[in-house]
Amino acid sequence: MSGARMSALAILRGQIERIETAEVVHQHDRVALGHGQADDALKGGLARAAIHEVFCEGRQGVAATGFVMGLAGRVAARKPLLWVRQDFSEVETGALSMSGLKELGLDPRRVVTVRAADVESALRTSADALACDALGAVVLELWGETRQFDLVASRKLTLAAQGSGVTGLMLRMAAQPLPSTAETRWMLRAAHSPPGPASMPAAPWSVWGAPRFDATLLRNRHGPCGRWIMEWNCDECQFSEPSTYSQPVAAAPADRQDSAVFQQRRAG
């Protein structure tokens, strides 16, 4: 087959894929994230029954995990959430903290974690889970570059999500974005979280503000892209624009101090 014919075929396949995806996505609802500008770009919020990708550098894994937890909490609502991880992910980043989920305002009793021996097992498990309409969301966490997750594998996940109405969230650490059928693609970094107001009662966590994420929307099938600082509100379980005074969310480790407070003490 000539190069011109192959190119034309690839273009046609891409056009058909975009049409099919658009038709199905618009049949399902969207859930507002709470951040006004991000929701506007997303035409009202994150689309359910679709695949969404979140990428980050390896050292930003904690921030990206927190962001995905927030997204999953929004789209899953009161339904169970399945989190599929490679064994290698746990070696690199540690186990998911159920107490951390609770501190973020999410119910850890609704979270089921699955450890997969390799990428193939993780993909199969995720595809099967996405086909189960009893779930609210499925998170697939893959570490590093992997040839097993290609356009064909991505398409299988998308078809499963579209058929059941379950939302799929892919957490890709230390990996470069490749062609996929994802509805959105994000790049995540941690953002500076200022300490809470000085008037708050003294407590180990009183100097820690709400989690903030530097979120870049790299791909958006049905709207513009953008970059925002998104703050997570654990009381309302939604994102928002950064507040003037952050509220504490999680207890800080006993051996760690906020840098701003530490500098103030040194200056004093």
N, C-alpha and C positions, 0 to 999 in steps of 0.2 A: 504494500500500500504506500502511495506516495506521501511525501511530507505535507503537501497541501490538503490531501484528503483526510489525513490524520488530524491536522489542525482544525479543519472544518467539522469533523466528527466531535472533537473535543469541545468546540464552541457550542454545537447543538446539544451535547450532553449537559453542558453547564447551564444553558438556557432552560432546558427541561427541568433540571434539578431546581433552579430558582423558582420556576413557576409552581412546581409541585410543593415545594417548601412553603412558599408564600400562601398558597391556597389552604394548606392544612393549618399553618400557624394562626391565620386570621380566624379560624373556626374556634379557637380556644381563647380563654381569657388571659389577661395579664394581671400581674400583681404588682402594685406600687411598692417601690423600695423605701419611699419616704423622703428621698432627696429630690427636691423639686426639679433641678436642672437635669439630673440623670433620668428621672421619670419622663421629662419632656422629650429627651432624645430617644427614649425607648418607646415613645408613643403611648405612654400611660403606665409603663412598668415592664418587668421582666416577663417574657412570654412563657407560659406553661406549655407542656407537651413539646418541648424543644431541647436541644443540647446547647449548653453555654460553657465556654472554656475560660479558665482563669490561669494565667501564666505568671511565673515569678522566678527571680534568680534564687539559687539555692539558699542563700543567707536570708532571703525574705520569706522563707517557708512558713514561719509562725504567723506573719501578717496575712499571707494569702489564705492560710487555713482558717483564721478568724473571719476573713471576708467571706469565704465560701460557707462557713457555718451560718453567717448572717443571711446570705442568699437562700440557703437551704431552709432556714427557719421561716423565711417569708413565704416561699413557694409551697412548702410542705404543709403549712398551717397545722392542723391537728392530726394529720396522718403520720404514720411511721416514716422514718428516714433510714435508708440503708447506705452505709459508707464502706466502699470496697477499697482495700489498700494492698499494695504489694508488700511482701515481707521486707523487701529492701527499703521501702519507705519508712517502716518503723525503725529499722536500723539507723537510718540517716536522721530522722526527725523525732523519734520517740513515739510512744503511744498517745492516742487521743485522750485528753483529760475530761472525764465525765463531770468532775467538779468545775472544770473550766467552762463547760457548756452551761452548767447551772448558773455560774456567775454572769454569763452573757445573757441570761434570761431565757435560755432554751431548756426544754425538758429532756434530760438525758435518758429517761425511761422510754422515749420514743425513738431512740437511736440504736440501731443494730450495726455492729461493725463486722466485716468479713475480711479475713487475711488470706490473700491469694499467693500461691507459691511463685507465680511468674505472671508475665504480662498476658499471655494467652488465657490463663485461668481468670484473671481479673476482667478481661474483655468479655468472656463468655458469661461470667457471673453477672456483670453489669447489664448485658443485653437481656438476659433472662429476667433480671429484676425490673428493668424498664418496661417489660411487657406485662408486669403485674400491676393492675390498677388499684390494688389495695394500698400501695405505697404513695407517699406524697412527693418524694424526691429520691434520686439515687446519685451519690457522689462517687466518682471514680478517680482515685488518686494514683498517678503514675509519676515515677521519679526518672529524670534523665531522658535522653533521646532513646526512642524505640522504633524500630522499623515495623513492628507488628501493628502499631496504630497508624494505619494509612487511610486513604479516602474511602476505601471499601469498608473498613471497620467502622469509620465514622458514620457512613451511610446506614449501616446496620443499626447502630445505636439510635440514630435519628428516626428511622422507621419504627423502631420499637417504642420510642417515646411518643411519636405521633399516633400510633395505634392505641395506646393505653391512656394517654393524657398525663403521664408521669413526666416530671421534669428531670433532665440529666445535667449534672454539673461535673465538669472535668477539671481537676486540679493538677496542673502540669508544673512541676518544680524542676528547675535546671534543664529546661527544654526550649527549643526554638519552635515557634508556630509554623505549622505546615498546612497545606490545603485541607479543608474539612467542610462538613456540612453544618457547622455550628451556627446558631442564630446570632450569638454575640461572642466576642473574644475580648478579654480584659488582660491588662498587665498591672500587677499589684506591687506596691511598695508600702512600707510602713511610713506613716506621717507623724510628725511631732504632736504629742498629746500633752498640752500644758497641765500643770497641777490644778487641783480643784481650788475653790475659793478659800481664803484663809479663815473665813468665819465658820467653816464646817467643824464639827466636833473632832477632837484629836483621836486618831485611830491609825493603825499601821498602814491602811490603804488611803488615808484622807488626802495624801499629796498626789495621788494618781488620778489622772483625768480619764475620760471616756476614750475607748480605742478609736483611732483615726487612721484612715487608709488613703493613700495616694493612688487613686484608681484611674487608669487610662482605658477608655473604651476604644479598642483598636479596630473592631469590626462590629457593624450593626446593619443587619440585612434590610431593615425597614426605617432607617433614620440616620441622623448624623452621628459622628463620633465625638469624643470630647475627653477632657481630663478634669477631675474634681477631687477635692478633699471631702471624704465621706466619713461622718462620725456615727458610731453605733450607739444607740440608746437602749440599754438593757431593760429599762422599765417598760418601754413601749415596743421593744423588739422590732425596731426598724432603724433605717439609716436616716440621716438628716444633714443639713448644712452645719458646719462647725459652730458650736455655741460659744458665747463669750466666756462662760465659766463651765468647764466640763464637770460632770458628776462622776464619782468613783464607780468603777464597775467590778474590778476583781482585786482581791488582796494581793499586795506585792510580796515577793519573797522576802523573808526576814533579813537576808544578807545583802539586799539591794536597796539603794536609795535613789530618789529622783535627782538627776544631775543638777537641776535648777536649785533645789533645796540644799544639796550638798555644797554648791558654790556659794550660796548665801551664808551658810554656816562658816565656811572657810573665810569669807570676807568679814564676818562678824568677829 
